[in-house]
Every structure is written in structure tokens, then in C-alpha cells.
Amino acid sequence: IFKSINRLSLSFFTGRQTGGLMTQINRDADSIYHFLCDGFPYLITNGIQLVAVLIILFCINPILAVYSFITIPIFFFTYRFLHRLFQKLHIRNFMKSITYSSFVSDIITGMRVVKAFSKEESEEKRFEKLNEESEKCGAEVSIKSGKIYPVLGFILKIGVYVVWAVGGIEVMKGEM
């Protein structure tokens, strides 16, 4: 990341606040770390597990295997729609976070000037306003995630219920 920053032109840094750049750099580094340490191994493990389960499902009962995937298109359609909504929410949350971090960074580096002109009270009010806006935006993302992601999980669970119903009917008929 540092090498990439060094390659940027001076004009890139001219119109940006230090705190915002620091927030973005920290988040980028954190995203890379989490992808390499958590995301990639999780993806590989679950990919292998998915292939193994699919092979077993189709070997045991191909009809039930097909039924188990009946809700997948509904899930992806719903997820795609919700992804756009959440992308907007996360962008707004990120921008509030950058503004907040920039303010804090700039105030800390310029604290002598703030104190020299006795502007502590006005800066506290600005801080409280930015902090409140950032907190509201983060809470909105959390609340909407808490409401919507269980619905997506339930959509996937419907496939399990269909398999139980179809499999149960086959067992009762003696076909399985």
C-alpha cells in the first residue's frame, strides 16, 4: 500500500484531508488482511465442501438435489437487489467515517491554533455533530442488516423445507 501511495502525484494529496487518507489506508490494509487471513481460506474450504456435498447429493437422489436448489434463483435476485441498497448505505457510512476521522486528525494536529484562538467550544460542537452523524449512519447500516439478512437466510431455508417435504412424501410412498 505504501508503494502505491508513493506513486501518486502531488495533486492527489492537495485536495484531500490527512484523516480521510489515513482512514482509507487503514481500511484498505484491514480489507487486504481479512481477505488473505479469513476470506480466501474460507472461500477455498467452502468451495471444496460445496463440490463434495453436490456430488454426494446427486449420487444419493438427483431429484432431491434439484429441489434443494429451488430457492437459489430467488435468493440471488433478492441479494442482488439488496446489495445495491447496502452499497449506497456503506458508501454513505464510509464517507461519514472519513469526514469524522479527517476532523479528528486535523484538530489534533492543529490543537495549538484552536487553543490560541479559544475555539475549543465551537470545535467540540462540530465534533459532537460529526460524531452523531457518523453514529446514526453506522446504526442505520447495522439495523437494516439485522433485519434483512435473516430474511435471506429464511429464503435459503425454504429449500431445506421443500426437500424435507418431497423426501418425506417419497419415504411415505415407499419410493425412497
Salt bridges, closest charged atoms under 4 A:
ASP30 OD1 - HIS34 NE2 3.12
ASP38 OD2 - HIS34 ND1 3.20
GLU120 OE2 - LYS115 NZ 3.71
GLU121 OE2 - LYS125 NZ 3.72
GLU123 OE1 - ARG126 NH1 3.07
GLU132 OE2 - LYS136 NZ 3.25
GLU133 OE1 - LYS96 NZ 3.51
GLU133 OE2 - LYS129 NZ 3.90
GLU140 OE1 - ARG92 NH2 2.17
GLU140 OE2 - LYS144 NZ 3.24
